[in-house]
Amino acid sequence: MSSASPSLPSAEPKRRKFGLIAFVLAGVAFALFTVAFSIFVNVPPTAPDAARDASLLFFVAVFLVIVPFLELAGIVLGIASLFRAGDRKILGLVGVILNAFLLAGGVTLGMIMVASIGGPR
């Protein structure tokens, strides 16, 4: 019998995944907003007040709290991936661009909603 130990594979440096996480956060934020908006818009006016209030509360929580948090986290992680060695820089850049675009679109949509509160004149 030989006393040679089996060769171990060389340990590959662990890749940080901030770029991938930033990209995924953009998709999750968009999907979550789409679901919340669809639920809010599709509640019929004849639905009970509790159902309409619940859909409004869910939409407001998603639109004003959860989605902006996800987008800001995506921007920060995307920027961090650009300066870290071993991370996916292209996905980080795409994540920053998508999250910034979604954040700007949300701010614009919010301004349109606030401007339309008064109704037509």
C-alpha positions as CSV (number, residue, x, y, z in Angstrom):
1,M,0.0,0.0,0.0
2,S,1.2,3.4,-0.8
3,S,1.3,6.0,2.0
4,A,0.6,8.9,-0.3
5,S,-2.4,11.0,0.8
6,P,-5.0,11.9,-1.9
7,S,-4.5,15.2,-3.5
8,L,-7.0,17.8,-2.3
9,P,-8.5,20.2,-4.8
10,S,-7.1,23.7,-4.6
11,A,-9.4,26.0,-2.7
12,E,-10.9,28.5,-5.1
13,P,-11.3,32.0,-3.5
14,K,-14.9,32.5,-2.5
15,R,-16.6,34.9,-4.8
16,R,-18.6,37.6,-3.2
17,K,-22.1,37.9,-4.7
18,F,-23.0,41.5,-4.1
19,G,-23.5,42.1,-7.8
20,L,-25.8,39.2,-8.1
21,I,-27.7,40.2,-5.0
22,A,-28.1,43.8,-6.4
23,F,-29.5,42.4,-9.6
24,V,-31.9,40.1,-7.9
25,L,-33.1,42.9,-5.6
26,A,-34.1,44.9,-8.6
27,G,-36.2,42.0,-9.9
28,V,-37.8,41.3,-6.5
29,A,-38.6,45.0,-5.9
30,F,-40.3,45.2,-9.4
31,A,-42.2,42.0,-8.8
32,L,-43.4,43.0,-5.4
33,F,-44.5,46.4,-6.6
34,T,-46.4,44.8,-9.5
35,V,-48.2,42.4,-7.2
36,A,-49.1,45.1,-4.7
37,F,-50.3,47.4,-7.5
38,S,-52.3,44.7,-9.2
39,I,-54.0,43.7,-5.9
40,F,-54.8,47.3,-5.1
41,V,-56.3,48.1,-8.5
42,N,-58.3,44.9,-8.9
43,V,-60.2,45.1,-5.7
44,P,-63.8,45.8,-6.8
45,P,-65.6,48.9,-5.5
46,T,-68.3,46.5,-4.1
47,A,-65.8,44.7,-1.9
48,P,-66.2,45.1,1.8
49,D,-64.5,48.0,3.4
50,A,-62.1,45.8,5.3
51,A,-60.8,44.2,2.0
52,R,-60.3,47.6,0.4
53,D,-58.6,49.0,3.4
54,A,-56.3,45.9,3.6
55,S,-55.4,46.2,-0.1
56,L,-54.6,49.9,0.4
57,L,-52.5,49.3,3.5
58,F,-50.6,46.5,1.7
59,F,-50.0,48.8,-1.3
60,V,-48.8,51.7,0.8
61,A,-46.5,49.5,2.9
62,V,-45.0,48.0,-0.2
63,F,-44.8,51.3,-2.2
64,L,-43.5,53.5,0.6
65,V,-41.4,51.2,2.7
66,I,-40.4,47.8,1.4
67,V,-39.7,48.6,-2.3
68,P,-37.6,51.7,-1.6
69,F,-35.6,49.8,1.0
70,L,-34.9,47.0,-1.5
71,E,-33.9,49.4,-4.2
72,L,-31.6,51.4,-1.9
73,A,-30.0,48.2,-0.7
74,G,-29.6,47.1,-4.3
75,I,-27.9,50.4,-5.2
76,V,-25.5,50.1,-2.2
77,L,-24.6,46.5,-2.9
78,G,-24.2,47.2,-6.6
79,I,-21.8,50.0,-5.8
80,A,-20.0,47.8,-3.3
81,S,-19.6,45.1,-5.9
82,L,-17.9,47.5,-8.3
83,F,-15.0,48.0,-5.8
84,R,-14.6,44.5,-4.4
85,A,-12.1,42.1,-5.9
86,G,-13.6,38.8,-7.1
87,D,-17.2,40.1,-7.4
88,R,-19.3,40.3,-10.5
89,K,-18.9,43.9,-11.6
90,I,-21.2,43.7,-14.6
91,L,-24.1,42.4,-12.5
92,G,-23.3,45.1,-10.0
93,L,-23.4,47.8,-12.6
94,V,-26.6,46.5,-14.1
95,G,-28.1,46.2,-10.6
96,V,-27.2,49.8,-9.8
97,I,-28.8,51.0,-13.0
98,L,-31.9,49.0,-12.6
99,N,-32.4,49.9,-9.0
100,A,-31.8,53.6,-9.7
101,F,-34.2,53.5,-12.6
102,L,-36.9,51.8,-10.5
103,L,-36.4,54.2,-7.6
104,A,-36.7,57.2,-10.0
105,G,-39.8,55.6,-11.5
106,G,-41.3,55.1,-8.1
107,V,-40.6,58.7,-7.1
108,T,-42.2,59.9,-10.4
109,L,-45.2,57.7,-9.9
110,G,-45.6,58.9,-6.3
111,M,-45.5,62.5,-7.5
112,I,-48.2,61.7,-10.1
113,M,-50.4,60.1,-7.5
114,V,-50.0,63.1,-5.1
115,A,-50.8,65.5,-7.9
116,S,-53.9,63.6,-8.9
117,I,-55.4,63.6,-5.4
118,G,-57.4,66.8,-6.0
119,G,-59.0,65.3,-9.1
120,P,-59.9,67.1,-12.3
121,R,-60.7,70.8,-12.2
